Amino acid sequence: MRSAAVIISYIFHPLWMPLIVFGLAMWVDPYLIAQRAVIPFITIVLCVNVLAPGASIWIMVKRGMVSSKEIHGRKERLGPFIVVATYYFITYWFLRPRTMILSESLVAMFCAVWVALVLTILINLKWKISVHMLAQGGMIGCLAALSKLHFLNIGPLLIFLILIAGWVGFSRLYLQAHTHAQVYAGFLLGFIVNYTIVGYGLFV
């Protein structure tokens, strides 16, 4: 059971969840990107936002700045979180003037990741919150917002993703990485931030 929980935590690691969300959004929402030629560009941008923070965290581990790539300790999370948030802020700021090409919803997705990370950093100063569940809530909130905006019929998919989120949450609890409150808080924060920013086009 422990091995399964570790594998689930790895598959749904927060670092590459935005790439998964983008893939799902592209699959269900034909209105997300008006010019399909920019899809490879966005995919590369997302890959950079996975590889660059991943490499930065790996360097931190090698230099002893954090104890392991799982970053279990609340205090040692601050540096890696700031690194990831910085990459997404730069990406969001670069894409923000290009909404005519990329659509407001797509830019809002990057903004939502950044805002969720900033709030997580602030919360983490006093209390540990589940970033795995933040990513799960963000995925469901983002897709629910796109469904509202573009009248998508994705109810069965959302139900399936909620089940997946429950699976991930159980894995984090089984591994004793978080308490129930930290798991629920992470999911709710991710959902609310993404649904609000993507659904209403805030900060775009």
C-alpha positions as CSV (number, residue, x, y, z in Angstrom):
1,M,0.0,0.0,0.0
2,R,2.8,2.4,0.8
3,S,4.4,1.8,-2.6
4,A,1.1,2.6,-4.3
5,A,0.8,5.8,-2.3
6,V,4.3,6.9,-3.2
7,I,3.6,6.2,-6.9
8,I,0.4,8.2,-6.8
9,S,2.1,11.1,-5.1
10,Y,4.8,11.0,-7.8
11,I,2.4,10.8,-10.8
12,F,0.3,13.7,-9.5
13,H,3.3,15.8,-8.3
14,P,2.5,19.5,-8.2
15,L,5.5,20.4,-10.3
16,W,4.0,18.9,-13.5
17,M,0.3,19.2,-12.7
18,P,0.0,22.5,-14.7
19,L,1.2,20.6,-17.8
20,I,-1.5,17.9,-17.2
21,V,-4.1,20.6,-16.7
22,F,-3.2,22.3,-19.9
23,G,-3.4,19.0,-21.8
24,L,-6.9,18.3,-20.3
25,A,-8.0,21.9,-21.0
26,M,-6.9,21.6,-24.6
27,W,-8.7,18.3,-24.9
28,V,-12.1,19.5,-23.6
29,D,-12.1,23.2,-24.6
30,P,-11.9,24.1,-28.3
31,Y,-12.2,27.8,-27.4
32,L,-9.1,27.9,-25.1
33,I,-6.7,28.9,-28.0
34,A,-7.9,30.7,-31.1
35,Q,-4.7,30.2,-33.0
36,R,-3.7,26.5,-32.8
37,A,-0.2,27.3,-34.1
38,V,0.7,28.6,-30.6
39,I,0.1,25.3,-28.9
40,P,3.7,24.0,-29.4
41,F,4.9,27.4,-27.9
42,I,2.7,27.1,-24.8
43,T,3.7,23.4,-24.4
44,I,7.4,24.4,-24.5
45,V,6.7,27.3,-22.0
46,L,5.1,24.8,-19.6
47,C,7.9,22.3,-20.0
48,V,10.4,25.0,-19.1
49,N,8.2,25.8,-16.0
50,V,8.6,22.1,-15.0
51,L,12.3,21.6,-15.9
52,A,13.7,24.9,-14.6
53,P,12.1,24.7,-11.1
54,G,12.9,21.0,-11.0
55,A,16.5,21.7,-11.7
56,S,16.6,24.5,-9.2
57,I,15.2,22.3,-6.4
58,W,17.6,19.5,-7.4
59,I,20.5,22.0,-6.9
60,M,19.1,23.0,-3.5
61,V,19.0,19.3,-2.5
62,K,22.6,18.8,-3.6
63,R,23.8,21.8,-1.7
64,G,21.9,20.8,1.4
65,M,19.5,23.8,1.3
66,V,16.6,21.3,1.6
67,S,16.8,17.8,3.0
68,S,15.2,15.9,0.1
69,K,13.2,16.5,-3.1
70,E,10.0,15.7,-1.2
71,I,10.6,18.9,0.9
72,H,8.7,17.5,3.9
73,G,9.7,20.3,6.4
74,R,7.5,23.4,6.5
75,K,10.4,25.8,6.9
76,E,12.5,24.4,4.2
77,R,9.6,24.7,1.7
78,L,9.9,28.5,1.5
79,G,12.9,28.6,-0.9
80,P,11.6,26.0,-3.4
81,F,8.1,27.6,-3.4
82,I,9.5,31.1,-4.1
83,V,11.6,29.7,-7.0
84,V,8.6,28.0,-8.6
85,A,6.4,31.1,-8.0
86,T,9.0,33.3,-9.6
87,Y,9.1,31.2,-12.7
88,Y,5.3,31.3,-13.1
89,F,5.2,35.1,-12.4
90,I,7.7,35.7,-15.2
91,T,5.7,33.5,-17.5
92,Y,2.4,35.2,-16.6
93,W,4.0,38.7,-17.0
94,F,5.4,37.7,-20.4
95,L,2.1,36.3,-21.7
96,R,-0.2,38.9,-20.2
97,P,0.1,41.4,-23.2
98,R,-0.7,38.6,-25.7
99,T,-4.3,37.8,-24.7
100,M,-5.4,38.6,-28.3
101,I,-3.4,35.6,-29.5
102,L,-3.5,33.3,-26.5
103,S,-7.0,34.1,-25.0
104,E,-7.7,35.5,-21.6
105,S,-8.6,32.1,-20.2
106,L,-5.1,30.7,-21.0
107,V,-3.3,33.6,-19.4
108,A,-5.6,33.5,-16.4
109,M,-4.5,29.8,-15.9
110,F,-0.9,30.9,-15.5
111,C,-1.9,33.8,-13.2
112,A,-4.0,31.4,-11.1
113,V,-1.0,29.1,-10.5
114,W,1.1,32.1,-9.5
115,V,-1.5,33.5,-7.1
116,A,-2.1,30.1,-5.5
117,L,1.6,29.7,-4.9
118,V,2.0,33.1,-3.4
119,L,-0.9,32.4,-1.0
120,T,0.6,29.0,-0.2
121,I,3.9,30.7,0.7
122,L,2.2,33.1,3.0
123,I,0.2,30.3,4.7
124,N,3.3,28.1,4.9
125,L,5.0,30.8,7.1
126,K,2.7,29.6,9.9
127,W,1.1,26.3,8.8
128,K,1.9,23.5,6.5
129,I,-0.6,23.0,3.6
130,S,-0.8,20.2,1.1
131,V,0.6,21.4,-2.3
132,H,-0.4,18.1,-3.9
133,M,-4.0,18.8,-3.0
134,L,-3.6,22.5,-4.0
135,A,-2.7,21.2,-7.5
136,Q,-5.7,18.8,-7.5
137,G,-8.1,21.6,-6.4
138,G,-6.6,23.9,-9.0
139,M,-7.1,21.4,-11.8
140,I,-10.7,20.9,-11.0
141,G,-11.4,24.6,-10.3
142,C,-9.7,25.5,-13.6
143,L,-11.7,23.0,-15.7
144,A,-15.0,23.9,-13.9
145,A,-14.3,27.6,-14.7
146,L,-13.7,26.8,-18.4
147,S,-16.9,24.7,-18.4
148,K,-18.9,27.7,-17.0
149,L,-17.3,30.2,-19.5
150,H,-17.6,28.1,-22.7
151,F,-20.6,25.9,-21.8
152,L,-18.6,22.6,-21.9
153,N,-20.3,19.3,-21.0
154,I,-17.6,17.9,-18.9
155,G,-19.6,16.7,-15.8
156,P,-18.4,13.1,-16.0
157,L,-14.7,14.2,-16.3
158,L,-15.0,16.5,-13.3
159,I,-16.5,13.6,-11.3
160,F,-13.6,11.4,-12.3
161,L,-11.1,14.1,-11.4
162,I,-12.7,14.5,-8.0
163,L,-12.2,10.8,-7.4
164,I,-8.6,11.1,-8.5
165,A,-8.2,14.0,-6.0
166,G,-9.6,11.8,-3.3
167,W,-7.1,9.1,-4.2
168,V,-4.2,11.6,-4.0
169,G,-5.5,13.0,-0.7
170,F,-5.7,9.5,0.8
171,S,-2.2,8.8,-0.4
172,R,-0.8,11.9,1.3
173,L,-2.6,11.0,4.5
174,Y,-1.4,7.4,4.3
175,L,2.2,8.6,4.0
176,Q,1.6,10.9,7.0
177,A,2.8,13.8,4.9
178,H,-0.2,15.9,6.0
179,T,-3.2,16.0,8.4
180,H,-6.8,16.0,7.2
181,A,-7.1,19.7,7.7
182,Q,-4.0,20.4,5.5
183,V,-5.3,18.1,2.8
184,Y,-8.8,19.8,2.7
185,A,-7.3,23.3,3.0
186,G,-5.0,22.7,0.1
187,F,-7.8,21.4,-2.1
188,L,-10.1,24.3,-1.3
189,L,-7.5,26.9,-1.8
190,G,-6.5,25.5,-5.2
191,F,-10.1,25.2,-6.3
192,I,-11.2,28.7,-5.2
193,V,-8.2,30.5,-6.6
194,N,-8.4,28.8,-10.0
195,Y,-12.2,28.9,-10.3
196,T,-12.3,32.6,-9.4
197,I,-9.3,33.8,-11.5
198,V,-10.0,31.7,-14.6
199,G,-13.8,32.0,-14.4
200,Y,-13.8,35.8,-14.0
201,G,-10.6,36.7,-15.9
202,L,-9.1,38.5,-12.9
203,F,-5.6,40.1,-13.3
204,V,-5.7,39.5,-17.1
